[in-house]
Every structure is written in C-alpha cells, then in structure tokens.
Amino acid sequence: MLGLLLKEGELCVCNFTDVLGITQSKASRHLRQLVDAGFLDDRRDGTWVYFRIAEKPGPEQAQVIEMLPGVLEGKLPREIFGRLAAWRRKKQKSGDSCKRLPSRTGARTRRQR
C-alpha cells in the first residue's frame, strides 16, 4: 500500500481492492491503521475516501517514509502497476466506481499530522 502511494500519489480505497485483490473492509482497515500511525493523510470526497503519504509525518514516520523507496525498489510486482493502469483505463472509459480517478496532485486533506 505504501509503495503504491509513493508511486501514484493519491489513491482511493477502491483502487486497493481492485489492484491488490483484497476486500474493501480489509483495505480500509489497513489504510486506517496507517493513518492512525501517522504515515498517511486521508480525505473524503462524497462517499469515497482517498489516501496519500502524510504531508507532515512525525520524525519517526518521516524516517521510514524516506527509506521506503530504496527498500521497495524492484520488490513490488510489476503486475500490480499493470493492474492499476488497467483500472485507470477502465474507469476513464466507463466512469464507474470512484467519482473520479485518483489525483496525483496534493489536494487538501481532511486529516493531517
């Protein structure tokens, strides 16, 4: 989850369910734990909740976030990013699921640490 967010910027819970093949409740639970631990910020847009790496993490969280790209380099299966790209194409054509595609820009978050 952190690896996807580092690469993609901001993602909705539905991205994680489709891309990782996990249930919505499991994705939400894990993402909530990462928010509560200070690693992620979240924001609500209607019924959708979007997550991204915390803008103002604590010092310990910042150290972990800083190390992640080097630790994860080459370790995330390419198929995950292929699934994410396929999901984006599908949603652009159909307009289903999330109200809009995840933004890669820094929108204001509901919860910042």
N, CA, C and O atoms as a GROMACS GRO file, in nm:
protein
  452
    1MET      N    1   0.082  -0.119   0.000
    1MET     CA    2   0.000   0.000   0.000
    1MET      C    3   0.087   0.126   0.000
    1MET      O    4   0.063   0.218  -0.077
    2LEU      N    5   0.186   0.127   0.087
    2LEU     CA    6   0.275   0.244   0.091
    2LEU      C    7   0.351   0.258  -0.041
    2LEU      O    8   0.369   0.369  -0.090
    3GLY      N    9   0.394   0.147  -0.097
    3GLY     CA   10   0.465   0.151  -0.225
    3GLY      C   11   0.380   0.207  -0.337
    3GLY      O   12   0.427   0.286  -0.418
    4LEU      N   13   0.255   0.165  -0.342
    4LEU     CA   14   0.163   0.219  -0.443
    4LEU      C   15   0.142   0.368  -0.424
    4LEU      O   16   0.142   0.444  -0.521
    5LEU      N   17   0.125   0.410  -0.300
    5LEU     CA   18   0.104   0.552  -0.274
    5LEU      C   19   0.228   0.635  -0.303
    5LEU      O   20   0.217   0.748  -0.351
    6LEU      N   21   0.345   0.581  -0.276
    6LEU     CA   22   0.469   0.653  -0.308
    6LEU      C   23   0.479   0.676  -0.459
    6LEU      O   24   0.522   0.782  -0.503
    7LYS      N   25   0.439   0.576  -0.535
    7LYS     CA   26   0.449   0.586  -0.681
    7LYS      C   27   0.335   0.666  -0.743
    7LYS      O   28   0.357   0.743  -0.837
    8GLU      N   29   0.214   0.649  -0.692
    8GLU     CA   30   0.096   0.706  -0.756
    8GLU      C   31   0.048   0.837  -0.695
    8GLU      O   32  -0.027   0.911  -0.760
    9GLY      N   33   0.088   0.868  -0.573
    9GLY     CA   34   0.045   0.994  -0.512
    9GLY      C   35  -0.076   0.977  -0.424
    9GLY      O   36  -0.064   0.977  -0.302
   10GLU      N   37  -0.193   0.964  -0.483
   10GLU     CA   38  -0.317   0.953  -0.408
   10GLU      C   39  -0.404   0.845  -0.470
   10GLU      O   40  -0.420   0.840  -0.592
   11LEU      N   41  -0.459   0.759  -0.386
   11LEU     CA   42  -0.545   0.651  -0.433
   11LEU      C   43  -0.666   0.637  -0.343
   11LEU      O   44  -0.663   0.672  -0.225
   12CYS      N   45  -0.773   0.586  -0.401
   12CYS     CA   46  -0.898   0.560  -0.329
   12CYS      C   47  -0.896   0.416  -0.278
   12CYS      O   48  -0.822   0.332  -0.330
   13VAL      N   49  -0.976   0.387  -0.178
   13VAL     CA   50  -0.987   0.250  -0.127
   13VAL      C   51  -1.018   0.154  -0.241
   13VAL      O   52  -0.963   0.044  -0.244
   14CYS      N   53  -1.104   0.195  -0.334
   14CYS     CA   54  -1.141   0.104  -0.443
   14CYS      C   55  -1.022   0.069  -0.531
   14CYS      O   56  -1.020  -0.039  -0.590
   15ASN      N   57  -0.922   0.157  -0.542
   15ASN     CA   58  -0.801   0.123  -0.615
   15ASN      C   59  -0.732   0.004  -0.550
   15ASN      O   60  -0.689  -0.089  -0.619
   16PHE      N   61  -0.722   0.008  -0.418
   16PHE     CA   62  -0.654  -0.100  -0.347
   16PHE      C   63  -0.730  -0.232  -0.359
   16PHE      O   64  -0.668  -0.337  -0.374
   17THR      N   65  -0.862  -0.226  -0.353
   17THR     CA   66  -0.939  -0.351  -0.363
   17THR      C   67  -0.921  -0.412  -0.501
   17THR      O   68  -0.901  -0.533  -0.512
   18ASP      N   69  -0.929  -0.331  -0.606
   18ASP     CA   70  -0.915  -0.383  -0.742
   18ASP      C   71  -0.773  -0.427  -0.773
   18ASP      O   72  -0.752  -0.533  -0.830
   19VAL      N   73  -0.677  -0.346  -0.735
   19VAL     CA   74  -0.537  -0.372  -0.771
   19VAL      C   75  -0.476  -0.484  -0.688
   19VAL      O   76  -0.402  -0.568  -0.740
   20LEU      N   77  -0.505  -0.486  -0.558
   20LEU     CA   78  -0.446  -0.587  -0.470
   20LEU      C   79  -0.533  -0.711  -0.454
   20LEU      O   80  -0.488  -0.812  -0.400
   21GLY      N   81  -0.657  -0.705  -0.501
   21GLY     CA   82  -0.745  -0.820  -0.490
   21GLY      C   83  -0.786  -0.850  -0.347
   21GLY      O   84  -0.798  -0.966  -0.308
   22ILE      N   85  -0.807  -0.744  -0.268
   22ILE     CA   86  -0.849  -0.762  -0.129
   22ILE      C   87  -0.987  -0.699  -0.112
   22ILE      O   88  -1.033  -0.623  -0.197
   23THR      N   89  -1.052  -0.731  -0.002
   23THR     CA   90  -1.185  -0.676   0.023
   23THR      C   91  -1.176  -0.530   0.064
   23THR      O   92  -1.072  -0.481   0.108
   24GLN      N   93  -1.288  -0.461   0.048
   24GLN     CA   94  -1.295  -0.320   0.087
   24GLN      C   95  -1.270  -0.304   0.237
   24GLN      O   96  -1.201  -0.211   0.279
   25SER      N   97  -1.325  -0.395   0.316
   25SER     CA   98  -1.307  -0.383   0.461
   25SER      C   99  -1.161  -0.404   0.500
   25SER      O  100  -1.109  -0.335   0.588
   26LYS      N  101  -1.094  -0.498   0.435
   26LYS     CA  102  -0.952  -0.521   0.465
   26LYS      C  103  -0.868  -0.401   0.423
   26LYS      O  104  -0.781  -0.357   0.499
   27ALA      N  105  -0.893  -0.348   0.304
   27ALA     CA  106  -0.818  -0.231   0.258
   27ALA      C  107  -0.840  -0.113   0.351
   27ALA      O  108  -0.745  -0.046   0.392
   28SER      N  109  -0.966  -0.088   0.385
   28SER     CA  110  -0.998   0.025   0.474
   28SER      C  111  -0.933   0.009   0.611
   28SER      O  112  -0.882   0.106   0.667
   29ARG      N  113  -0.935  -0.111   0.663
   29ARG     CA  114  -0.876  -0.136   0.796
   29ARG      C  115  -0.726  -0.109   0.794
   29ARG      O  116  -0.673  -0.042   0.883
   30HIS      N  117  -0.656  -0.162   0.694
   30HIS     CA  118  -0.511  -0.142   0.686
   30HIS      C  119  -0.477   0.006   0.662
   30HIS      O  120  -0.384   0.059   0.724
   31LEU      N  121  -0.550   0.070   0.574
   31LEU     CA  122  -0.526   0.211   0.548
   31LEU      C  123  -0.553   0.296   0.672
   31LEU      O  124  -0.478   0.390   0.700
   32ARG      N  125  -0.658   0.265   0.745
   32ARG     CA  126  -0.689   0.338   0.868
   32ARG      C  127  -0.576   0.324   0.969
   32ARG      O  128  -0.540   0.420   1.037
   33GLN      N  129  -0.519   0.204   0.979
   33GLN     CA  130  -0.406   0.184   1.072
   33GLN      C  131  -0.287   0.269   1.031
   33GLN      O  132  -0.216   0.323   1.116
   34LEU      N  133  -0.263   0.281   0.900
   34LEU     CA  134  -0.152   0.364   0.853
   34LEU      C  135  -0.179   0.513   0.878
   34LEU      O  136  -0.086   0.589   0.905
   35VAL      N  137  -0.305   0.555   0.868
   35VAL     CA  138  -0.341   0.694   0.902
   35VAL      C  139  -0.319   0.717   1.051
   35VAL      O  140  -0.256   0.814   1.091
   36ASP      N  141  -0.372   0.626   1.132
   36ASP     CA  142  -0.360   0.640   1.278
   36ASP      C  143  -0.214   0.638   1.324
   36ASP      O  144  -0.180   0.700   1.425
   37ALA      N  145  -0.129   0.567   1.251
   37ALA     CA  146   0.013   0.560   1.285
   37ALA      C  147   0.090   0.682   1.233
   37ALA      O  148   0.209   0.696   1.262
   38GLY      N  149   0.024   0.770   1.157
   38GLY     CA  150   0.089   0.892   1.110
   38GLY      C  151   0.160   0.882   0.977
   38GLY      O  152   0.233   0.974   0.939
   39PHE      N  153   0.141   0.772   0.905
   39PHE     CA  154   0.208   0.754   0.776
   39PHE      C  155   0.128   0.812   0.660
   39PHE      O  156   0.185   0.850   0.558
   40LEU      N  157  -0.005   0.818   0.674
   40LEU     CA  158  -0.091   0.862   0.565
   40LEU      C  159  -0.183   0.974   0.608
   40LEU      O  160  -0.217   0.987   0.726
   41ASP      N  161  -0.223   1.055   0.511
   41ASP     CA  162  -0.333   1.150   0.526
   41ASP      C  163  -0.449   1.095   0.445
   41ASP      O  164  -0.429   1.024   0.347
   42ASP      N  165  -0.570   1.128   0.487
   42ASP     CA  166  -0.687   1.086   0.411
   42ASP      C  167  -0.779   1.206   0.391
   42ASP      O  168  -0.773   1.304   0.464
   43ARG      N  169  -0.863   1.194   0.291
   43ARG     CA  170  -0.964   1.297   0.267
   43ARG      C  171  -1.087   1.229   0.208
   43ARG      O  172  -1.076   1.134   0.131
   44ARG      N  173  -1.201   1.281   0.245
   44ARG     CA  174  -1.328   1.226   0.196
   44ARG      C  175  -1.378   1.315   0.083
   44ARG      O  176  -1.372   1.438   0.090
   45ASP      N  177  -1.428   1.250  -0.022
   45ASP     CA  178  -1.490   1.319  -0.134
   45ASP      C  179  -1.622   1.247  -0.160
   45ASP      O  180  -1.626   1.149  -0.235
   46GLY      N  181  -1.729   1.294  -0.099
   46GLY     CA  182  -1.857   1.223  -0.107
   46GLY      C  183  -1.848   1.092  -0.031
   46GLY      O  184  -1.817   1.091   0.088
   47THR      N  185  -1.874   0.984  -0.100
   47THR     CA  186  -1.866   0.852  -0.034
   47THR      C  187  -1.727   0.791  -0.045
   47THR      O  188  -1.702   0.686   0.015
   48TRP      N  189  -1.638   0.854  -0.119
   48TRP     CA  190  -1.506   0.797  -0.143
   48TRP      C  191  -1.404   0.856  -0.046
   48TRP      O  192  -1.411   0.973  -0.010
   49VAL      N  193  -1.309   0.772  -0.004
   49VAL     CA  194  -1.200   0.818   0.081
   49VAL      C  195  -1.070   0.795   0.006
   49VAL      O  196  -1.043   0.685  -0.042
   50TYR      N  197  -0.991   0.900  -0.005
   50TYR     CA  198  -0.863   0.896  -0.076
   50TYR      C  199  -0.750   0.905   0.025
   50TYR      O  200  -0.761   0.972   0.128
   51PHE      N  201  -0.640   0.837  -0.005
   51PHE     CA  202  -0.524   0.832   0.084
   51PHE      C  203  -0.399   0.872   0.008
   51PHE      O  204  -0.387   0.851  -0.112
   52ARG      N  205  -0.306   0.931   0.083
   52ARG     CA  206  -0.174   0.963   0.028
   52ARG      C  207  -0.074   0.967   0.144
   52ARG      O  208  -0.113   0.970   0.261
   53ILE      N  209   0.053   0.967   0.109
   53ILE     CA  210   0.159   0.973   0.210
   53ILE      C  211   0.142   1.105   0.287
   53ILE      O  212   0.113   1.209   0.228
   54ALA      N  213   0.160   1.098   0.417
   54ALA     CA  214   0.140   1.215   0.504
   54ALA      C  215   0.227   1.332   0.461
   54ALA      O  216   0.347   1.316   0.436
   55GLU      N  217   0.166   1.449   0.454
   55GLU     CA  218   0.240   1.572   0.422
   55GLU      C  219   0.333   1.613   0.535
   55GLU      O  220   0.444   1.661   0.512
   56LYS      N  221   0.286   1.593   0.659
   56LYS     CA  222   0.364   1.633   0.776
   56LYS      C  223   0.376   1.516   0.873
   56LYS      O  224   0.316   1.518   0.981
   57PRO      N  225   0.453   1.414   0.835
   57PRO     CA  226   0.467   1.299   0.925
   57PRO      C  227   0.554   1.337   1.045
   57PRO      O  228   0.631   1.433   1.040
   58GLY      N  229   0.540   1.260   1.151
   58GLY     CA  230   0.628   1.277   1.265
   58GLY      C  231   0.769   1.237   1.227
   58GLY      O  232   0.790   1.181   1.119
   59PRO      N  233   0.868   1.264   1.313
   59PRO     CA  234   1.007   1.234   1.279
   59PRO      C  235   1.032   1.085   1.251
   59PRO      O  236   1.104   1.052   1.157
   60GLU      N  237   0.974   0.997   1.331
   60GLU     CA  238   0.995   0.854   1.310
   60GLU      C  239   0.929   0.808   1.180
   60GLU      O  240   0.988   0.731   1.104
   61GLN      N  241   0.808   0.856   1.155
   61GLN     CA  242   0.738   0.820   1.032
   61GLN      C  243   0.813   0.873   0.910
   61GLN      O  244   0.824   0.805   0.808
   62ALA      N  245   0.865   0.995   0.922
   62ALA     CA  246   0.940   1.054   0.811
   62ALA      C  247   1.063   0.970   0.777
   62ALA      O  248   1.096   0.954   0.660
   63GLN      N  249   1.131   0.916   0.879
   63GLN     CA  250   1.247   0.830   0.855
   63GLN      C  251   1.207   0.706   0.776
   63GLN      O  252   1.274   0.668   0.680
   64VAL      N  253   1.098   0.643   0.817
   64VAL     CA  254   1.051   0.522   0.748
   64VAL      C  255   1.011   0.556   0.604
   64VAL      O  256   1.050   0.485   0.511
   65ILE      N  257   0.936   0.663   0.586
   65ILE     CA  258   0.890   0.703   0.452
   65ILE      C  259   1.010   0.734   0.363
   65ILE      O  260   1.009   0.700   0.244
   66GLU      N  261   1.112   0.797   0.420
   66GLU     CA  262   1.232   0.831   0.344
   66GLU      C  263   1.307   0.706   0.297
   66GLU      O  264   1.364   0.704   0.188
   67MET      N  265   1.306   0.602   0.380
   67MET     CA  266   1.378   0.478   0.346
   67MET      C  267   1.301   0.390   0.247
   67MET      O  268   1.362   0.312   0.175
   68LEU      N  269   1.170   0.403   0.242
   68LEU     CA  270   1.088   0.312   0.164
   68LEU      C  271   1.125   0.299   0.016
   68LEU      O  272   1.133   0.186  -0.033
   69PRO      N  273   1.148   0.407  -0.057
   69PRO     CA  274   1.180   0.389  -0.200
   69PRO      C  275   1.300   0.297  -0.223
   69PRO      O  276   1.296   0.212  -0.312
   70GLY      N  277   1.404   0.312  -0.145
   70GLY     CA  278   1.522   0.226  -0.159
   70GLY      C  279   1.493   0.082  -0.120
   70GLY      O  280   1.541  -0.011  -0.184
   71VAL      N  281   1.415   0.065  -0.014
   71VAL     CA  282   1.381  -0.070   0.034
   71VAL      C  283   1.290  -0.141  -0.066
   71VAL      O  284   1.306  -0.260  -0.090
   72LEU      N  285   1.195  -0.068  -0.123
   72LEU     CA  286   1.096  -0.129  -0.211
   72LEU      C  287   1.139  -0.139  -0.357
   72LEU      O  288   1.074  -0.209  -0.436
   73GLU      N  289   1.247  -0.071  -0.394
   73GLU     CA  290   1.288  -0.068  -0.534
   73GLU      C  291   1.303  -0.210  -0.589
   73GLU      O  292   1.379  -0.291  -0.536
   74GLY      N  293   1.231  -0.236  -0.696
   74GLY     CA  294   1.238  -0.366  -0.761
   74GLY      C  295   1.164  -0.477  -0.690
   74GLY      O  296   1.164  -0.591  -0.737
   75LYS      N  297   1.101  -0.448  -0.577
   75LYS     CA  298   1.035  -0.553  -0.499
   75LYS      C  299   0.884  -0.560  -0.522
   75LYS      O  300   0.822  -0.664  -0.496
   76LEU      N  301   0.824  -0.453  -0.571
   76LEU     CA  302   0.680  -0.455  -0.597
   76LEU      C  303   0.657  -0.522  -0.732
   76LEU      O  304   0.715  -0.482  -0.833
   77PRO      N  305   0.571  -0.623  -0.735
   77PRO     CA  306   0.546  -0.692  -0.862
   77PRO      C  307   0.493  -0.596  -0.968
   77PRO      O  308   0.404  -0.515  -0.941
   78ARG      N  309   0.549  -0.606  -1.088
   78ARG     CA  310   0.504  -0.520  -1.199
   78ARG      C  311   0.356  -0.538  -1.227
   78ARG      O  312   0.288  -0.446  -1.273
   79GLU      N  313   0.306  -0.658  -1.200
   79GLU     CA  314   0.165  -0.684  -1.228
   79GLU      C  315   0.073  -0.591  -1.149
   79GLU      O  316  -0.036  -0.558  -1.195
   80ILE      N  317   0.117  -0.548  -1.031
   80ILE     CA  318   0.035  -0.456  -0.952
   80ILE      C  319   0.017  -0.325  -1.026
   80ILE      O  320  -0.094  -0.271  -1.033
   81PHE      N  321   0.125  -0.272  -1.082
   81PHE     CA  322   0.116  -0.146  -1.155
   81PHE      C  323   0.043  -0.165  -1.288
   81PHE      O  324  -0.022  -0.074  -1.337
   82GLY      N  325   0.055  -0.285  -1.346
   82GLY     CA  326  -0.023  -0.318  -1.465
   82GLY      C  327  -0.172  -0.319  -1.435
   82GLY      O  328  -0.252  -0.269  -1.514
   83ARG      N  329  -0.208  -0.377  -1.320
   83ARG     CA  330  -0.350  -0.378  -1.280
   83ARG      C  331  -0.401  -0.237  -1.254
   83ARG      O  332  -0.514  -0.204  -1.288
   84LEU      N  333  -0.316  -0.154  -1.193
   84LEU     CA  334  -0.356  -0.016  -1.167
   84LEU      C  335  -0.377   0.060  -1.298
   84LEU      O  336  -0.474   0.134  -1.312
   85ALA      N  337  -0.288   0.041  -1.394
   85ALA     CA  338  -0.303   0.106  -1.525
   85ALA      C  339  -0.430   0.058  -1.595
   85ALA      O  340  -0.502   0.138  -1.654
   86ALA      N  341  -0.457  -0.072  -1.588
   86ALA     CA  342  -0.579  -0.127  -1.648
   86ALA      C  343  -0.703  -0.070  -1.580
   86ALA      O  344  -0.802  -0.038  -1.646
   87TRP      N  345  -0.698  -0.056  -1.448
   87TRP     CA  346  -0.810   0.000  -1.373
   87TRP      C  347  -0.835   0.144  -1.417
   87TRP      O  348  -0.950   0.184  -1.438
   88ARG      N  349  -0.728   0.220  -1.432
   88ARG     CA  350  -0.743   0.360  -1.476
   88ARG      C  351  -0.808   0.368  -1.614
   88ARG      O  352  -0.898   0.449  -1.636
   89ARG      N  353  -0.762   0.283  -1.707
   89ARG     CA  354  -0.819   0.284  -1.842
   89ARG      C  355  -0.968   0.249  -1.838
   89ARG      O  356  -1.049   0.314  -1.904
   90LYS      N  357  -1.002   0.147  -1.761
   90LYS     CA  358  -1.141   0.103  -1.749
   90LYS      C  359  -1.229   0.214  -1.694
   90LYS      O  360  -1.338   0.239  -1.745
   91LYS      N  361  -1.182   0.281  -1.591
   91LYS     CA  362  -1.262   0.386  -1.528
   91LYS      C  363  -1.274   0.508  -1.617
   91LYS      O  364  -1.377   0.576  -1.615
   92GLN      N  365  -1.171   0.537  -1.695
   92GLN     CA  366  -1.180   0.650  -1.787
   92GLN      C  367  -1.288   0.625  -1.892
   92GLN      O  368  -1.359   0.717  -1.932
   93LYS      N  369  -1.299   0.501  -1.936
   93LYS     CA  370  -1.399   0.467  -2.037
   93LYS      C  371  -1.539   0.461  -1.979
   93LYS      O  372  -1.634   0.510  -2.040
   94SER      N  373  -1.553   0.401  -1.862
   94SER     CA  374  -1.686   0.374  -1.808
   94SER      C  375  -1.737   0.479  -1.710
   94SER      O  376  -1.857   0.500  -1.698
   95GLY      N  377  -1.646   0.545  -1.640
   95GLY     CA  378  -1.687   0.640  -1.537
   95GLY      C  379  -1.746   0.572  -1.414
   95GLY      O  380  -1.808   0.638  -1.331
   96ASP      N  381  -1.727   0.441  -1.400
   96ASP     CA  382  -1.781   0.365  -1.287
   96ASP      C  383  -1.700   0.388  -1.161
   96ASP      O  384  -1.598   0.457  -1.161
   97SER      N  385  -1.749   0.329  -1.053
   97SER     CA  386  -1.683   0.320  -0.923
   97SER      C  387  -1.651   0.457  -0.867
   97SER      O  388  -1.743   0.536  -0.843
   98CYS      N  389  -1.524   0.487  -0.847
   98CYS     CA  390  -1.487   0.616  -0.787
   98CYS      C  391  -1.543   0.730  -0.871
   98CYS      O  392  -1.552   0.721  -0.994
   99LYS      N  393  -1.580   0.834  -0.803
   99LYS     CA  394  -1.638   0.950  -0.869
   99LYS      C  395  -1.543   1.007  -0.974
   99LYS      O  396  -1.587   1.056  -1.079
  100ARG      N  397  -1.416   0.999  -0.946
  100ARG     CA  398  -1.316   1.044  -1.042
  100ARG      C  399  -1.190   0.964  -1.019
  100ARG      O  400  -1.175   0.897  -0.917
  101LEU      N  401  -1.101   0.971  -1.115
  101LEU     CA  402  -0.975   0.899  -1.099
  101LEU      C  403  -0.891   0.965  -0.992
  101LEU      O  404  -0.903   1.085  -0.968
  102PRO      N  405  -0.806   0.887  -0.926
  102PRO     CA  406  -0.721   0.944  -0.822
  102PRO      C  407  -0.633   1.055  -0.878
  102PRO      O  408  -0.583   1.047  -0.990
  103SER      N  409  -0.617   1.156  -0.800
  103SER     CA  410  -0.536   1.269  -0.838
  103SER      C  411  -0.392   1.245  -0.797
  103SER      O  412  -0.365   1.181  -0.695
  104ARG      N  413  -0.300   1.294  -0.876
  104ARG     CA  414  -0.159   1.286  -0.837
  104ARG      C  415  -0.113   1.418  -0.776
  104ARG      O  416   0.005   1.435  -0.745
  105THR      N  417  -0.206   1.510  -0.760
  105THR     CA  418  -0.172   1.639  -0.701
  105THR      C  419  -0.204   1.639  -0.554
  105THR      O  420  -0.274   1.551  -0.504
  106GLY      N  421  -0.155   1.736  -0.486
  106GLY     CA  422  -0.176   1.745  -0.342
  106GLY      C  423  -0.300   1.824  -0.306
  106GLY      O  424  -0.291   1.944  -0.280
  107ALA      N  425  -0.414   1.760  -0.304
  107ALA     CA  426  -0.537   1.827  -0.259
  107ALA      C  427  -0.537   1.837  -0.107
  107ALA      O  428  -0.468   1.761  -0.040
  108ARG      N  429  -0.612   1.928  -0.055
  108ARG     CA  430  -0.621   1.947   0.091
  108ARG      C  431  -0.678   1.822   0.156
  108ARG      O  432  -0.776   1.766   0.106
  109THR      N  433  -0.619   1.780   0.263
  109THR     CA  434  -0.664   1.659   0.330
  109THR      C  435  -0.752   1.692   0.448
  109THR      O  436  -0.749   1.802   0.503
  110ARG      N  437  -0.831   1.594   0.483
  110ARG     CA  438  -0.921   1.606   0.597
  110ARG      C  439  -0.843   1.590   0.726
  110ARG      O  440  -0.878   1.648   0.828
  111ARG      N  441  -0.737   1.513   0.721
  111ARG     CA  442  -0.662   1.483   0.843
  111ARG      C  443  -0.513   1.493   0.813
  111ARG      O  444  -0.461   1.417   0.731
  112GLN      N  445  -0.447   1.583   0.876
  112GLN     CA  446  -0.302   1.596   0.860
  112GLN      C  447  -0.238   1.592   0.996
  112GLN      O  448  -0.293   1.642   1.094
  113ARG      N  449  -0.122   1.534   1.001
  113ARG     CA  450  -0.048   1.523   1.127
  113ARG      C  451   0.070   1.615   1.123
  113ARG      O  452   0.146   1.621   1.220
   0.00000   0.00000   0.00000
